[in-house]
Amino acid sequence: MRLKDKVAFITGAGQGIGKMTALTFAREGAKVVVADIKQEGVDAAVAEIAANGGGALGVNVNVADAASVEAAVKKALEWGGKIDVLVNNAGITRDSRMVKMSEEQWDAVIAVNLKGVWLCTRAVAQHMVEQGSGSIVNTSSIVGVHGNFGQTNYAATKAGVIGMTKTWVRELGPKGIRVNAVAPGFTQTDMISTVPQKVLDDIAEKTPLRRLARPEDIANAYLFFASDDSSFVSGVVLQVDGGLLF
C-alpha cells in the first residue's frame, strides 16, 4: 500500500473529488482526516471508509476561518499524532461575467479558494517542519492556467494557488517538504451541475480523450504526489485534463 502509516488531511473531503481522494488514500493504507464544512458529507465519507476497513477522523471546518482551521488541525494531530500529507482540495464557484460580478461573489471565492489554501497550509506546515517531512498538494485548475469566460474570481484564485505552490517549494523544500499542484480539467462532480449539458458535451468533444475527467482521475494524481513515488518531485503543476486545449 502506497500510503501505509501516513496521516492525510484532506479538505473538501465530504463530496466529489475530495471524497474520492479520501477513499483512495484510505484504500492505500493512510489514516484519513476528512475535513469539510458540510457535516453530513463528513459523516458519510467517514462511514464509508470505516465500512471498507479504513481509519478516518471527521472534522467540520471552514477553511476560510483561521480559528476553525487551527481547531481542525489540532484535532487531527491529537488523533493521528502527525500529518504527513495535506491536500488543499476545498473550493467553490460563484460564476459571473466580470462586469456583472458582485463583490460578494468575488470575496466568497477568494476566501475559500485562495485564503483557505493559505490558512490550511500555514497551520499544517509548521508541524511538517518540526517532523522534517511532508507533502502538500494544492488544487489549481486548467482555468487558472488558461482563464475561462465567466470565471474571473475562480481563475484568479487558481492562478494564485500556482503562485503560492511555487513560493512554498522554495520556503519549505529545505525543511524536507514537497509542494505540488494538480490542475484538473472539467470533472464530473456537483460543481459543474449548473453547466448546460450542451456545453459539457462540447468540452468533451474538444478534449482529445473525448470525455470529462472522473473524480478518480484527479484522486490518482493526488495519490502520486502524496506517496513516496514522487519523493523527488516538487514544484510541479500537473494538468489532468485529457489534453484539452482552450
LINBEL-V319484 format. One record per residue. N is the residue number from 1. RES is the residue in one small letter. PHI is phi as a letter, one per 30 degrees, with the letter a starting at -180 (999 if undefined). OMEGA is omega as a letter, one per 30 degrees, with the letter a starting at -180 (NA if undefined). D_FIRST is the distance of its C-alpha to the first C-alpha in Angstrom with 1 decimal. Layout:
{{N | RES | PHI | OMEGA | D_FIRST} {N | RES | PHI | OMEGA | D_FIRST}}
This chain:
{{1 | m | 999 | a | 0.0} {2 | r | d | a | 3.8} {3 | l | b | a | 5.7} {4 | k | e | l | 5.6} {5 | d | i | l | 9.4} {6 | k | c | l | 10.5} {7 | v | c | a | 13.3} {8 | a | c | l | 14.2} {9 | f | c | a | 17.8} {10 | i | b | l | 18.5} {11 | t | d | a | 22.1} {12 | g | i | a | 23.6} {13 | a | c | a | 20.7} {14 | g | c | a | 23.1} {15 | q | a | l | 23.6} {16 | g | h | a | 23.1} {17 | i | d | a | 20.6} {18 | g | d | l | 19.7} {19 | k | d | l | 18.9} {20 | m | d | l | 16.8} {21 | t | d | l | 14.8} {22 | a | d | l | 14.5} {23 | l | d | l | 13.3} {24 | t | d | a | 10.8} {25 | f | d | l | 9.4} {26 | a | d | l | 9.6} {27 | r | d | l | 7.8} {28 | e | d | l | 4.7} {29 | g | j | a | 5.6} {30 | a | d | l | 8.6} {31 | k | d | a | 12.1} {32 | v | c | l | 14.2} {33 | v | c | a | 17.9} {34 | v | d | a | 19.5} {35 | a | c | a | 22.6} {36 | d | a | l | 25.4} {37 | i | d | a | 29.2} {38 | k | c | a | 29.4} {39 | q | d | a | 28.9} {40 | e | d | l | 28.7} {41 | g | d | l | 25.8} {42 | v | e | a | 23.9} {43 | d | d | a | 24.7} {44 | a | d | a | 23.7} {45 | a | d | l | 20.2} {46 | v | d | a | 19.6} {47 | a | d | a | 20.9} {48 | e | d | l | 18.8} {49 | i | d | l | 15.5} {50 | a | d | a | 17.1} {51 | a | d | l | 18.2} {52 | n | c | l | 14.7} {53 | g | i | a | 13.7} {54 | g | c | l | 12.3} {55 | g | c | a | 14.1} {56 | a | b | l | 16.4} {57 | l | b | l | 19.7} {58 | g | c | l | 22.2} {59 | v | b | l | 24.7} {60 | n | d | a | 27.7} {61 | v | b | l | 28.5} {62 | n | c | a | 31.0} {63 | v | d | l | 29.5} {64 | a | d | a | 33.1} {65 | d | c | a | 34.3} {66 | a | e | a | 33.7} {67 | a | d | l | 34.3} {68 | s | d | l | 31.9} {69 | v | d | a | 29.1} {70 | e | d | l | 29.9} {71 | a | d | a | 29.9} {72 | a | d | l | 26.5} {73 | v | d | l | 24.9} {74 | k | d | l | 26.7} {75 | k | d | l | 25.4} {76 | a | d | a | 21.8} {77 | l | d | l | 22.3} {78 | e | d | a | 24.1} {79 | w | d | a | 21.2} {80 | g | c | l | 18.2} {81 | g | i | a | 20.1} {82 | k | a | l | 18.9} {83 | i | b | a | 17.7} {84 | d | c | a | 15.2} {85 | v | b | l | 15.3} {86 | l | c | l | 18.3} {87 | v | c | l | 18.6} {88 | n | d | a | 22.3} {89 | n | c | a | 22.4} {90 | a | e | l | 25.5} {91 | g | a | l | 28.5} {92 | i | b | l | 31.8} {93 | t | b | l | 34.5} {94 | r | b | a | 38.3} {95 | d | d | l | 39.7} {96 | s | a | l | 43.3} {97 | r | d | a | 45.4} {98 | m | e | a | 46.0} {99 | v | d | l | 49.7} {100 | k | c | a | 49.0} {101 | m | d | l | 46.0} {102 | s | d | l | 46.8} {103 | e | d | l | 46.0} {104 | e | d | l | 44.0} {105 | q | d | l | 41.8} {106 | w | d | a | 41.3} {107 | d | d | a | 40.7} {108 | a | d | a | 38.2} {109 | v | d | l | 35.9} {110 | i | d | a | 36.3} {111 | a | d | a | 35.5} {112 | v | d | a | 32.2} {113 | n | d | a | 30.9} {114 | l | c | l | 32.2} {115 | k | d | a | 33.2} {116 | g | d | l | 30.2} {117 | v | d | l | 27.8} {118 | w | d | a | 29.9} {119 | l | d | a | 30.2} {120 | c | d | a | 26.5} {121 | t | d | l | 25.7} {122 | r | e | a | 28.7} {123 | a | d | a | 27.5} {124 | v | d | a | 24.0} {125 | a | d | a | 24.7} {126 | q | d | l | 27.0} {127 | h | d | l | 24.3} {128 | m | d | l | 22.0} {129 | v | d | l | 25.0} {130 | e | d | a | 25.6} {131 | q | d | l | 22.1} {132 | g | i | a | 22.4} {133 | s | a | l | 19.2} {134 | g | l | l | 17.7} {135 | s | b | l | 17.0} {136 | i | c | a | 19.4} {137 | v | c | a | 19.2} {138 | n | c | l | 22.6} {139 | t | c | l | 23.6} {140 | s | c | l | 26.7} {141 | s | a | l | 28.1} {142 | i | d | l | 30.0} {143 | v | d | l | 33.0} {144 | g | d | l | 32.6} {145 | v | c | a | 32.9} {146 | h | c | a | 35.7} {147 | g | i | l | 37.3} {148 | n | a | l | 38.2} {149 | f | e | l | 41.4} {150 | g | i | a | 41.7} {151 | q | b | l | 38.7} {152 | t | e | a | 40.3} {153 | n | d | a | 38.6} {154 | y | d | l | 35.1} {155 | a | d | l | 35.4} {156 | a | d | a | 36.7} {157 | t | d | a | 33.7} {158 | k | d | l | 31.1} {159 | a | d | l | 33.1} {160 | g | d | l | 33.2} {161 | v | d | l | 29.5} {162 | i | d | l | 29.4} {163 | g | d | l | 32.1} {164 | m | d | l | 30.3} {165 | t | e | a | 27.1} {166 | k | d | l | 29.2} {167 | t | d | a | 31.0} {168 | w | d | l | 28.0} {169 | v | e | a | 26.6} {170 | r | d | a | 29.8} {171 | e | d | a | 30.0} {172 | l | c | a | 26.5} {173 | g | e | l | 25.4} {174 | p | d | l | 27.4} {175 | k | c | l | 25.6} {176 | g | i | a | 22.2} {177 | i | c | l | 21.2} {178 | r | c | l | 20.2} {179 | v | b | l | 21.8} {180 | n | b | l | 21.4} {181 | a | b | l | 22.6} {182 | v | c | l | 21.9} {183 | a | c | a | 25.1} {184 | p | d | l | 24.7} {185 | g | d | l | 27.4} {186 | f | d | a | 29.0} {187 | t | b | a | 26.3} {188 | q | d | l | 26.9} {189 | t | b | l | 26.9} {190 | d | d | a | 29.8} {191 | m | d | a | 30.6} {192 | i | c | a | 32.3} {193 | s | d | a | 34.0} {194 | t | d | l | 37.3} {195 | v | d | a | 37.3} {196 | p | e | a | 39.7} {197 | q | e | l | 38.2} {198 | k | d | l | 40.6} {199 | v | d | l | 39.1} {200 | l | d | l | 35.5} {201 | d | d | l | 36.7} {202 | d | d | l | 38.4} {203 | i | d | l | 35.2} {204 | a | d | l | 33.3} {205 | e | d | l | 36.2} {206 | k | d | a | 36.2} {207 | t | d | a | 32.5} {208 | p | e | l | 32.1} {209 | l | d | l | 29.2} {210 | r | i | l | 31.6} {211 | r | a | l | 29.4} {212 | l | d | l | 28.1} {213 | a | d | l | 24.6} {214 | r | c | a | 22.4} {215 | p | e | a | 20.3} {216 | e | d | l | 17.1} {217 | d | d | a | 18.4} {218 | i | d | l | 18.6} {219 | a | e | l | 15.4} {220 | n | d | l | 13.5} {221 | a | d | l | 15.8} {222 | y | e | a | 14.9} {223 | l | e | l | 11.2} {224 | f | e | a | 12.2} {225 | f | d | a | 14.5} {226 | a | d | a | 12.3} {227 | s | d | l | 9.7} {228 | d | d | l | 11.0} {229 | d | e | a | 11.6} {230 | s | c | a | 14.7} {231 | s | d | l | 15.7} {232 | f | c | l | 19.2} {233 | v | c | l | 19.7} {234 | s | a | l | 21.9} {235 | g | i | a | 24.8} {236 | v | d | l | 23.7} {237 | v | c | a | 24.8} {238 | l | c | l | 22.9} {239 | q | d | l | 25.0} {240 | v | c | a | 23.2} {241 | d | b | l | 26.4} {242 | g | i | a | 26.8} {243 | g | i | a | 29.4} {244 | l | d | l | 31.8} {245 | l | c | a | 34.8} {246 | f | d | NA | 37.1}}
